[in-house]
Amino acid sequence: MKIIIGSVLFVATMIMSGLVSAEAQPGRDYTLLNEPQPTTGTKIEVLEFFFYECPHCFHLHPLLAAWEKNIPKDVALSFVPTIFRESTEPLARTYYSLESMGKIKQLDDEIYQAIHVKNIDLHDASAIADFVAQHGVDKAKFSDAYGSFAVQSKVARAKQMIRSYAIAGTPTLVVDGKYVITGMGPKDLIRALDEVVAKVRKERSGKSADAQSIKPTAKPA
């Protein structure tokens, strides 16, 4: 009995110290989309469905930003602003407008801080344009981007993705078009994200090995 207890304690210690890597578990770390969605490119796709006014997104943001700085070379991270009602569309337009101007990294933190720390109202285009101008963004160029067809198209695409991915709350991470991570604290989200990415990488490696093991059938003479 002492040997069994000792072994259990040893494995638990190893897991806690990171010497034994945990594997993502369905139901605990992720759920599966009923209808997997196509991904773009060859890298492992990670999508964050977020909402600037969501306090959970606010707390996840610095951890995900730090994760992004050390993102594996085979992983691509993209962000999708959620639009659950008409009043939330201006902030989605703001995200895509700043992204198109190459300014999103400059103001991402500022927008979260304005809403959750400084209690600044950013619900209409005029207030948002004044806000970004105060933070070094050309107001006229921002307004042009905000009302552009390109941004309108991205907002429409975001609305369609919210339906396709069955997004019910934020933050929600989707990996490889099928693994959904949500409903947990920021640190657990990042932990689950690492584990699911590792799971996808392992699955892809296995498929590659299987493909290489299949030899072409010799053509008849």
C-alpha positions in Angstrom: 0.0 0.0 0.0 2.8 2.4 0.9 4.4 1.7 -2.5 1.1 2.4 -4.3 0.6 5.7 -2.4 4.2 6.7 -3.0 3.8 6.0 -6.8 0.7 8.1 -6.9 2.3 11.0 -5.1 5.3 10.8 -7.3 3.3 11.0 -10.5 1.2 13.8 -9.1 4.4 15.7 -8.2 5.8 15.1 -11.7 2.6 16.5 -13.3 2.5 19.5 -11.1 6.2 20.2 -11.8 5.6 20.0 -15.6 7.8 16.9 -16.0 4.9 14.9 -17.2 2.8 16.7 -19.8 -1.0 16.5 -19.3 -3.2 15.6 -22.2 -6.3 17.5 -23.2 -9.5 15.7 -22.0 -12.9 16.1 -23.7 -15.5 17.6 -21.4 -12.8 19.0 -19.1 -10.6 21.0 -21.5 -12.6 21.2 -24.7 -15.8 20.2 -26.5 -16.2 19.4 -30.1 -18.1 21.5 -32.6 -21.1 19.6 -34.1 -20.0 20.8 -37.5 -16.2 21.3 -37.8 -15.3 24.4 -39.8 -12.7 24.7 -42.5 -9.4 26.3 -41.5 -7.1 28.6 -43.5 -3.5 27.8 -44.3 -1.4 24.9 -43.1 -0.7 26.1 -39.6 -2.8 25.0 -36.6 -5.5 27.7 -36.5 -6.5 29.2 -33.1 -9.4 31.7 -33.1 -10.3 33.8 -30.1 -13.9 35.0 -30.2 -13.9 38.0 -27.9 -15.8 41.1 -26.8 -14.1 44.2 -25.5 -16.8 44.7 -22.8 -16.5 41.2 -21.5 -14.7 41.2 -18.1 -13.4 37.6 -18.7 -11.9 38.7 -22.0 -10.3 41.6 -20.2 -8.6 39.3 -17.7 -7.6 36.8 -20.4 -6.2 39.4 -22.8 -2.7 39.9 -21.1 -2.2 36.2 -20.8 -3.1 35.5 -24.4 -1.0 38.5 -25.5 2.0 37.0 -23.6 1.2 33.5 -25.2 1.1 35.1 -28.6 4.6 36.6 -28.2 6.0 33.0 -27.9 3.5 31.4 -30.3 4.9 28.1 -31.8 5.9 28.5 -35.5 3.2 26.0 -36.6 0.4 27.9 -34.9 -1.6 30.9 -36.2 -3.7 33.1 -33.8 -6.6 35.2 -35.1 -9.2 37.3 -33.3 -12.9 37.5 -34.1 -14.9 40.3 -32.3 -18.3 39.0 -31.3 -21.6 40.8 -32.2 -24.5 39.4 -30.2 -26.6 42.5 -30.6 -26.7 45.7 -32.7 -25.2 47.9 -29.9 -22.0 45.8 -29.9 -21.2 46.3 -33.6 -19.3 49.6 -33.2 -16.6 47.9 -31.2 -16.3 45.2 -33.7 -16.0 47.8 -36.5 -13.4 49.5 -34.3 -11.3 46.3 -34.1 -11.4 45.8 -37.9 -10.8 49.4 -38.7 -7.7 49.6 -36.5 -6.5 46.2 -37.8 -6.7 47.5 -41.4 -4.7 50.5 -40.4 -2.0 48.4 -38.7 -2.9 50.1 -35.3 -4.7 47.3 -33.5 -1.7 46.3 -31.3 -1.2 49.9 -30.4 -4.7 50.4 -29.1 -5.9 46.9 -28.1 -4.8 47.3 -24.5 -6.1 50.9 -24.4 -9.6 49.9 -25.4 -9.8 47.3 -22.7 -8.4 49.7 -20.1 -10.8 52.5 -21.2 -13.9 50.2 -20.8 -12.9 48.2 -17.7 -10.7 50.6 -15.7 -11.6 54.1 -16.8 -15.3 53.5 -17.5 -15.2 55.3 -20.8 -18.3 54.9 -23.0 -17.3 53.6 -26.4 -20.7 52.7 -27.8 -20.9 55.1 -30.8 -18.7 55.9 -33.7 -18.2 59.5 -32.7 -17.0 58.7 -29.2 -14.7 56.0 -30.6 -13.2 58.3 -33.3 -12.4 60.9 -30.6 -10.9 58.2 -28.4 -8.6 56.7 -31.0 -7.5 60.2 -32.1 -6.5 60.9 -28.4 -4.2 57.9 -28.7 -2.3 58.9 -31.8 -4.5 57.5 -34.6 -5.5 59.8 -37.5 -9.2 60.5 -36.9 -10.1 61.1 -40.6 -8.4 57.9 -41.8 -10.0 55.9 -39.0 -13.5 57.2 -39.9 -12.9 56.3 -43.5 -11.9 52.8 -42.5 -14.8 52.5 -40.0 -17.3 53.2 -42.8 -15.5 51.3 -45.6 -16.9 48.3 -47.5 -13.9 46.2 -46.4 -14.7 46.7 -42.7 -18.4 46.1 -43.4 -17.5 42.9 -45.1 -15.4 41.7 -42.2 -18.2 42.5 -39.7 -20.6 40.5 -41.8 -18.1 37.6 -41.9 -17.7 37.8 -38.1 -21.5 37.6 -37.7 -21.6 34.5 -39.9 -18.7 32.9 -38.0 -20.5 33.4 -34.7 -23.4 31.4 -36.1 -21.2 28.7 -37.8 -19.1 28.2 -34.7 -22.2 28.3 -32.4 -20.5 30.9 -30.1 -22.7 31.5 -27.0 -20.3 33.4 -24.8 -16.8 35.0 -24.6 -14.0 34.4 -24.4 -14.1 31.3 -26.6 -11.1 29.7 -28.2 -11.5 27.4 -31.2 -8.5 25.2 -32.3 -8.2 23.6 -35.7 -11.8 24.4 -36.6 -13.3 21.9 -34.2 -12.0 22.0 -30.6 -13.8 24.6 -28.5 -12.3 25.9 -25.2 -14.4 28.1 -23.0 -16.1 28.4 -19.6 -12.9 28.5 -17.4 -10.6 31.0 -15.8 -7.8 32.7 -17.8 -4.9 30.5 -16.6 -6.9 27.3 -17.3 -7.9 28.6 -20.7 -4.2 29.0 -21.6 -3.3 25.6 -20.1 -6.1 24.0 -22.1 -5.0 25.8 -25.2 -1.5 24.5 -25.0 -2.8 21.0 -24.4 -5.3 21.1 -27.3 -2.6 22.5 -29.7 -0.3 19.7 -28.7 -3.2 17.2 -29.3 -3.8 18.6 -32.8 0.0 18.5 -33.6 0.1 14.9 -32.5 -2.9 14.1 -34.7 -1.4 15.7 -37.7 1.9 14.0 -37.1 0.1 10.6 -37.0 -1.7 11.3 -40.2 1.5 12.3 -41.9 3.2 9.1 -40.7 0.2 7.0 -42.0 0.4 8.7 -45.4 4.1 8.0 -45.7 3.5 4.3 -44.8 1.2 3.8 -47.7 3.2 2.7 -50.7 1.9 3.3 -54.2 0.5 0.3 -56.0 2.7 -0.8 -58.8 1.3 -0.3 -62.3 0.7 -3.4 -64.3 3.2 -4.0 -67.1 
